Amino acid sequence: MKRTHARTYSLAAAAALAISFAGAGCQSSGGSDGPIKVGAINGVTGLFQTPEVPKAVKAVFDEVNAAGGINGRKLELISKDDAMDPARSSQAARELIKSSNVVAFAGSSSAVDCGLNRATYTKEKIVSVPAVGVDPTCFTSPNIAPVNPGPFTLTTAMLYYASETLKHSKVCIDYTILPGSGGGIEKAIKDWTDLTGKTLTHKNLAVGQGDPTRYLVADKNAGCEAVLYNATVGPWFQQAKTQGMQKVDFIVAANSYTDANAKVIPADMNAYAATEWQPYTDPTLPGNDRWAKLVEKNGIQKTAFSQGAVMSADIFVQVLKTIKGDITRESVTKAFKEMKPISYPMAGTPYVFGPGNDHNPIKGSQFVKADKGGWKVLPGGFTVPAPTK
């Protein structure tokens, strides 16, 4: 089933955040005086880089500060770069909680934060609303709830799109899996099978770097009609062209949805990409107008990650505005655990944190297709997997 979500942007103007990279704290967990301190752990350097994320969160929160803040208090973002280093990530979480005395985390974008710090967040009774959730623990922790679908829910949507929208009976997958993520992908495949009653024709979850010929030959031999793929785009599609696979529909993951990748896909190849929010390459789509104006005004790179940053900041501010009385770590955690769902125009489903032990509120994907060196948004709105039997 495909659902098209047409939304009216009802969120109040989002909170302003003065970004600081080394904070000092004075109150144990907030209070009624001084700035509201908010933490974020971001990959700014290292192997997983998202430097636009803290900048976009800052831009959103600056708007609110300029309008008077939250109940007269300014929002202060304290962002730390973990450089995808486990020791740095753990230290950053401890410092933000113990020394900077942040009331919550908003707009984090780290490949290692969730897995390393989930127990700390639970112990300290502090919530995190990441802009980008990467590993399985981002979606299976009581105190973490990202604003993106994540690679696992997205994989289910990609499989669903291949079998139910493109109507392929022989669906295959060639993935490169991050350490610790294999179980999440296997569950995503099982979820698709449970929904549709269908199974994969061919599966390889250990695609390596280098020449992709052997993987593509295996796909050909299996008779794959659609292939999900999540690694380096250029060499893959060049070799697929060499192998004469122009009739195969390749569906790449959200990490491949970039302007640069669209330019290296041969014109006669069929390449689709799954997006986690409204496709950022079309500023006219619901919610994208606000995001595009904000990042352009502040000189921030237009990427899907900056979309997630704006959404996480907006959601965070909206929930803060529901708090009666002092804004403290305790009151912020309580507000998120008890919040009502918020419909957000850039996302496929409403966002809600809630009281559970795992949180993956954003489902579904919008799809685009490589066309003339760019990406063309496909009709139909968000594809949200649902039972077909």
N, C-alpha and C positions, 0 to 999 in steps of 0.2 A: 504494500500500500504506500502511496506517495501522498504526503500532505504538503500543501502549499500554505505557508504561514505568512499572512499579510498583517503586519502589526503597526500600531501607532506608537510612536516613541513617547512613552509616558513617564520615563524617569525624569526626576528633577535634575537640574543642572548639577553636574558631579563635583565632588569635593576637590579642593585645591591642595596640592601637596608640595611643600617646599622640600626639595630633595637635598639630603645631606648624606655624605658617605662615611661620616664618623660621628656618631651621636653620643651625647652624654645624657644621663637620666637623673631625675630627681625624685619622682614619685614611684611607688612600688608597682602600680599597675594603672596609672592614669590619675584621674581626679577631676576637680572642677576648675583648676587654674592652669595656665600655660598651654602650650601646643599639645595637640593629640598626636602622639608619636606612633607611627605605623612602620613596621619593618618589611623588608623584601630581600630575598636572596636571589640574585640574578647571575646568569652566565654572561659576563661582559667580555671577558677574555677566555682563553682556553679553547677546548674542542667544540663546545656548544655555546655559540655567541648570540646573545639577544640584547645588544646595547640599546636598541630602540625602545625596549619595554620600560625600564625605569624612567626614561625621558617622557614617554607617553603618559605614564601614571602621574608624573609631576605636572604635565600640562593639564590633565583633567583636574587635578586637585588645586592647581593654581587658580582655575576658574572659580572654584568655590571659595577659596581664600579671598579672592578679589571681591566677592559678593558678601563677605563678612564671616566666612567660615561656618562651622557647625556650632550653633548656639553661641556665637561670638568667639569661638576658639579656632585657631588656625590648625591646619593639618600639616604635619611634618613627616616626610618620607625619609627613612634611613635605609638606604639600599647598600647591600654589601655584595661584592663580586666574589663568587666562590671558584671561578675559573675551572669548574668541573673537577675540583680537587676535594676528595672526601673530607680530609682534615680541615680544610678551610671552610667547607660548608657547615660542618658540625660546630666549629668555633664561632662562625657567624651567627648561627641560631642561638647559641648560648649567650653571646655578647648582646644581641638584640633584646633578648628576654631579660637577662639579669642586669646588664649595665645600662642599656638604653631604655629599658622599661617600656617597650612597645606594648600597645593594647591589643594588637593583632598583626597578622601578615597579610598584605594585599599586593598583588602584582608580581609575585615571584615567578621566575622563569629559569629554572635550573634543572639539569639532567639528573642530579644526584640528591637534591634537597629532600624530597619526600621520603625516599627509602632510608636515608640517614637520620632524619629529624622527626619522623612521625611519632616515635615514642616520647620524645621531648615535648612535642606539642600537646600530646595527650596528658602527660604528667603535669605540665604547667597550665593546663586548661586554657589554652590559647588557640584561636582558629587561624587558618590560612586559606586565602582565596587566591590561588595562583592564576596568573594570566595564561600560563602554559603548563599543563600537566603532562609529564613525559612517561614516567615508569608506572608499573601497575599499582604501587603503593599510593600514588597520588589519588587513586580512585577507590582505594580499599582501606581508608583510614578514617577514624571517627571525627578528627578535627581538621581535615583537609577536604576542600571541595573546589576543584578547578572550574573555570568558565569555558573550557574547551571540551569537545567530546573525547579527545585523546586518541592515541593510535589503535586502541583495541575496539572501542565502540565504532570508530571510523572504519576499521577493517570489516566489521559486520555490515556496515552500510555500503561499503564498496562491493562486497560479495553480493549483497541484496540487489544492488544496482545492476550488476553483471547478469544475474539470473532472472530478475523480475522486470527490469526496465529494458535492458538490451536483449533479453529473452534467450540467453545462451544456456545450453545444457551442459557444455564441457567447460567448466570454470577452473582455472588453475591459479596457483600463487607461488611467486618467487620473492622471498623476503630476506633481508639482512636483519638479524635480531640482535638488539642490545642485550648485554648480560642481564639475566634475571627477567627478561621480558617474554620468554618463550611460552610460559604458562598463560600469559595474557592473550597472546595471539591464538593459542590453541582454544581458549575459551571463546574468543571472538568467532572462530570458525564453527565451533559447536553451537553457538547461539544462532548463527545463520542456518545451520542444518536443522536445528529445532524449529525455527520459524518456517522454513520452506520445505523441509523433508529432503533436501538435496545434499549431495556430497561432492567434494573436490575430485576432479579428474587427475590432477597432479599437484603435488605439494613439495616445495623445497624451502625450508626455513633456515638454510645455511648458505645463502648466496654470498660468495666472497668477492673481493676486489679483483681487478684485472680483467682479462678477456672473458666476456660473458657468453662466448659461443656455445659452450657445453650446456649451459642452462637453457638457452633458446632452442638448441637441437632437441633437448629432452621435451620441451614444450611442443615442438613440432611433432615429434614421434608420438606424443600422447594425444594429439589432435585437439589441442587447446583452442577454444574459440575466443576466450577472454582470459587475460593474464593480469593478476594484481602484482605490482612491483613497487618497491620502496627505496631503491638505492640510486646510484649515480645514473643520470638520465642519458647524457650524450652518447657514450660508447654503447649503451644498451640498444638504443634505437638505431644507431648506425649499423650494428650487427644484425638487428632484426630485419632491417631493410635488405642487407646482404643475403639473409636467409630466405627472402621472399615472403615475409610474414605480413604483407600489407592488408590482408583480410582479417587479421587478428585484432581484437579490441584490447589495447593495453590500458589499464587503469592504475595511475600512479597515486601515491599517498600525498598527504597535504604538504609534507616537507619538500616535495618536488614542484609544488605550485608556485613558480617564480617566473618573472619576466625573462630571465636569462635562459631557463630551461625551455620555454616556449620557442625560443629562437633556434635551438639546436635539434629540434625534432623534425625529421624530414617531412616535406609537405604531403607525401603520399602515405604516411603512416597514421594509424588511428590511435590517438592518445587522449585519454580522459584524465582529469585530476579531481580528486575529492577535496573539498574545502571544509574547514571546521566552522567557519562563519560565512556570512555573505561574501561572495568572491570580491576580494579587495581591488581587483582590476576594473571594477565597474562602480564608480562612486555614486551612481544614481539608485542603487539598490537600497532597500529599507535599512536605515541605521548607518549606512556608509557615508551619507552626506555629512553628518556631524563629525564622524571620525576623520574623513578626508580634510575637512576644513581645519580641524584641530591640529592634525599633524603637519599640514602645510603651513599653517600660521607659525608653528614652532620649529620648522625645519627638521622634522623627524621623518625617517625613512618610512615609506608606505609598504608595509608588509602585513601578513596575517598575524604575526606576533604583536605588532602594534595595535591591531584590532583587539586582540585578547587583553592587552594592557588597558585600553580604554574601557572595555567592558568590565574588567575586574574592578577598576577604580570607580566606575559608575555604580556598580552593584554595591560596593563597599559603602559608598556615601549614602546611597538610598537606604541601606539598613541602619547606618548610624543615625539617620534622621528620624528613625522610629523610636529611638531610645529616650525614655523619660528620666530626667535626673542626670547624674554624673556619667560621663563616658569613661569607663574604666575597662580593664581587661575582662573583669567579671561580667559587666553589663554588655559588652560587645559580644562575648561568647554566648551569653544568654539570648541576645537578640538574633544571632545567626541560627542558633539551635531552634528558635521558635518562629523564625520568619515565615511569611507567606510567599508562595512562588511569585517571581517577577518575570514578566514577559519582556524580552529584550529583542529588538528588531533584527539584530545581526545574527541571532542564534536560532537554531531549529526548534528548540523546545524551551519552556520557561526554566529559569534558574531557581533552585531552592537548596539550602544547606541542610537543615533539619537535624533530628536527633540521632540518626542511625549510625552504624559502625562503618558504613562505606557510602561514598557519594560520587555519582557520575550523572549529574542531572541533565547535562546537555547531550542530546542524541541527534543522530542524523547528519546528513551532509548535503550541500549543494554541489552540483557537478558542472565542470567546465570542460571544453574540448580545445585542443591545440588547433589553431587556424591562422594561417598566413603570418606566422611568427609571433602570434599572441594567443590569448585565451578567450574563447567565446563562451559566454554564459548560456547554459542549456535551459530550456523551458521546464516547467514543472515544479519549481520551488524546491524546498528541502525534501530529500528522501529520508523518511523515518521508518526503519524496518519494523514490520508488524506481521503477525501470523498470516500465512497465505492458505492454510489448510482449513 
